[in-house]
């Protein structure tokens, strides 16, 4: 099971109208497709995931008693929620968000960093599936995240409901 479709496949160019993905807070290099940038970020993701020394901000999720050290680029390129939430955040800020299923957030965050669909898929269970789906919707993640969740639904949830 591996999906690789990004949320927005467009070139970032200040002179062109923005896609339905909403304007980006993150400023990329003009003319480079966001999919290419995201591919490169995913290659570096394991190095930066949870790295306090290079983090843009400290993120708290209500219901989780630990901070997440986040990097703006990883989040705004993949999440409509974070595009909006980080607009007025400056480097070093502490932010707190509320999600419908806090306990399923950490694997989602790791997926946003490394892009490893198979690894994220393995964290899904029949018990947490609906919470993962709610977080995907709340965070405004793109078609790849939805496809991974839908694949789990088709492979596991539907299968178990027939048994």
TASUL-V797478 format. One record per residue. N is the residue number from 1. PHI is phi as a letter, one per 40 degrees, with the letter a starting at -180 (none if undefined). PSI is psi in whole degrees, 0 to 359 (none if undefined). D_FIRST is the distance of its C-alpha to the first C-alpha in whole Angstrom. Layout:
n=N phi=PHI psi=PSI d_first=D_FIRST
n=N phi=PHI psi=PSI d_first=D_FIRST
This chain:
n=1 phi=none psi=110 d_first=0
n=2 phi=a psi=129 d_first=4
n=3 phi=b psi=147 d_first=7
n=4 phi=b psi=13 d_first=10
n=5 phi=c psi=125 d_first=13
n=6 phi=c psi=168 d_first=16
n=7 phi=c psi=321 d_first=18
n=8 phi=b psi=123 d_first=21
n=9 phi=b psi=83 d_first=21
n=10 phi=a psi=164 d_first=25
n=11 phi=c psi=138 d_first=28
n=12 phi=c psi=118 d_first=30
n=13 phi=a psi=122 d_first=33
n=14 phi=c psi=336 d_first=36
n=15 phi=c psi=356 d_first=38
n=16 phi=b psi=152 d_first=35
n=17 phi=c psi=148 d_first=34
n=18 phi=c psi=154 d_first=31
n=19 phi=c psi=175 d_first=28
n=20 phi=c psi=358 d_first=27
n=21 phi=c psi=1 d_first=25
n=22 phi=g psi=154 d_first=29
n=23 phi=c psi=145 d_first=31
n=24 phi=c psi=136 d_first=30
n=25 phi=c psi=324 d_first=32
n=26 phi=c psi=127 d_first=30
n=27 phi=c psi=117 d_first=32
n=28 phi=b psi=176 d_first=30
n=29 phi=c psi=126 d_first=32
n=30 phi=d psi=135 d_first=33
n=31 phi=g psi=351 d_first=31
n=32 phi=c psi=124 d_first=28
n=33 phi=d psi=140 d_first=25
n=34 phi=c psi=332 d_first=23
n=35 phi=c psi=322 d_first=20
n=36 phi=c psi=315 d_first=22
n=37 phi=d psi=315 d_first=23
n=38 phi=c psi=320 d_first=20
n=39 phi=d psi=315 d_first=18
n=40 phi=c psi=320 d_first=21
n=41 phi=c psi=318 d_first=21
n=42 phi=c psi=325 d_first=18
n=43 phi=c psi=324 d_first=19
n=44 phi=c psi=349 d_first=22
n=45 phi=d psi=312 d_first=20
n=46 phi=d psi=331 d_first=20
n=47 phi=c psi=326 d_first=24
n=48 phi=b psi=342 d_first=25
n=49 phi=d psi=121 d_first=23
n=50 phi=g psi=10 d_first=26
n=51 phi=c psi=104 d_first=28
n=52 phi=c psi=325 d_first=32
n=53 phi=c psi=336 d_first=34
n=54 phi=b psi=2 d_first=32
n=55 phi=c psi=148 d_first=31
n=56 phi=c psi=318 d_first=32
n=57 phi=a psi=167 d_first=32
n=58 phi=b psi=122 d_first=32
n=59 phi=b psi=133 d_first=30
n=60 phi=b psi=141 d_first=31
n=61 phi=b psi=124 d_first=29
n=62 phi=d psi=129 d_first=31
n=63 phi=h psi=352 d_first=31
n=64 phi=b psi=129 d_first=29
n=65 phi=c psi=30 d_first=32
n=66 phi=a psi=154 d_first=31
n=67 phi=c psi=156 d_first=31
n=68 phi=b psi=128 d_first=28
n=69 phi=c psi=111 d_first=29
n=70 phi=b psi=156 d_first=27
n=71 phi=b psi=121 d_first=27
n=72 phi=d psi=314 d_first=28
n=73 phi=d psi=319 d_first=26
n=74 phi=c psi=327 d_first=23
n=75 phi=c psi=316 d_first=23
n=76 phi=c psi=336 d_first=25
n=77 phi=c psi=344 d_first=23
n=78 phi=b psi=353 d_first=20
n=79 phi=b psi=120 d_first=22
n=80 phi=c psi=321 d_first=25
n=81 phi=d psi=311 d_first=26
n=82 phi=c psi=331 d_first=27
n=83 phi=d psi=316 d_first=28
n=84 phi=c psi=316 d_first=31
n=85 phi=c psi=330 d_first=31
n=86 phi=c psi=3 d_first=32
n=87 phi=d psi=322 d_first=34
n=88 phi=b psi=16 d_first=37
n=89 phi=c psi=137 d_first=36
n=90 phi=b psi=161 d_first=37
n=91 phi=d psi=131 d_first=36
n=92 phi=g psi=353 d_first=37
n=93 phi=c psi=159 d_first=37
n=94 phi=b psi=127 d_first=36
n=95 phi=b psi=152 d_first=34
n=96 phi=b psi=134 d_first=33
n=97 phi=b psi=161 d_first=30
n=98 phi=b psi=132 d_first=30
n=99 phi=b psi=155 d_first=26
n=100 phi=c psi=330 d_first=26
n=101 phi=b psi=80 d_first=24
n=102 phi=d psi=323 d_first=25
n=103 phi=c psi=348 d_first=23
n=104 phi=b psi=5 d_first=20
n=105 phi=c psi=316 d_first=21
n=106 phi=d psi=315 d_first=20
n=107 phi=c psi=328 d_first=17
n=108 phi=c psi=314 d_first=16
n=109 phi=c psi=315 d_first=19
n=110 phi=c psi=320 d_first=17
n=111 phi=c psi=321 d_first=14
n=112 phi=c psi=333 d_first=17
n=113 phi=c psi=314 d_first=18
n=114 phi=b psi=345 d_first=16
n=115 phi=g psi=14 d_first=13
n=116 phi=c psi=93 d_first=10
n=117 phi=c psi=320 d_first=8
n=118 phi=c psi=316 d_first=6
n=119 phi=c psi=318 d_first=10
n=120 phi=c psi=316 d_first=11
n=121 phi=d psi=321 d_first=8
n=122 phi=c psi=344 d_first=10
n=123 phi=c psi=350 d_first=13
n=124 phi=c psi=141 d_first=13
n=125 phi=b psi=166 d_first=15
n=126 phi=c psi=329 d_first=17
n=127 phi=c psi=326 d_first=20
n=128 phi=b psi=355 d_first=19
n=129 phi=d psi=310 d_first=16
n=130 phi=c psi=322 d_first=19
n=131 phi=c psi=321 d_first=20
n=132 phi=c psi=313 d_first=17
n=133 phi=d psi=315 d_first=17
n=134 phi=c psi=319 d_first=21
n=135 phi=c psi=321 d_first=21
n=136 phi=d psi=316 d_first=18
n=137 phi=c psi=313 d_first=21
n=138 phi=c psi=323 d_first=24
n=139 phi=c psi=351 d_first=22
n=140 phi=g psi=45 d_first=22
n=141 phi=c psi=164 d_first=18
n=142 phi=c psi=194 d_first=17
n=143 phi=c psi=330 d_first=15
n=144 phi=c psi=312 d_first=12
n=145 phi=c psi=318 d_first=12
n=146 phi=c psi=319 d_first=13
n=147 phi=c psi=320 d_first=10
n=148 phi=c psi=315 d_first=8
n=149 phi=c psi=318 d_first=11
n=150 phi=c psi=321 d_first=11
n=151 phi=c psi=317 d_first=8
n=152 phi=c psi=317 d_first=9
n=153 phi=d psi=311 d_first=12
n=154 phi=c psi=321 d_first=12
n=155 phi=c psi=326 d_first=10
n=156 phi=b psi=310 d_first=13
n=157 phi=c psi=310 d_first=15
n=158 phi=c psi=318 d_first=16
n=159 phi=d psi=315 d_first=16
n=160 phi=c psi=334 d_first=18
n=161 phi=c psi=339 d_first=21
n=162 phi=c psi=335 d_first=22
n=163 phi=c psi=none d_first=22
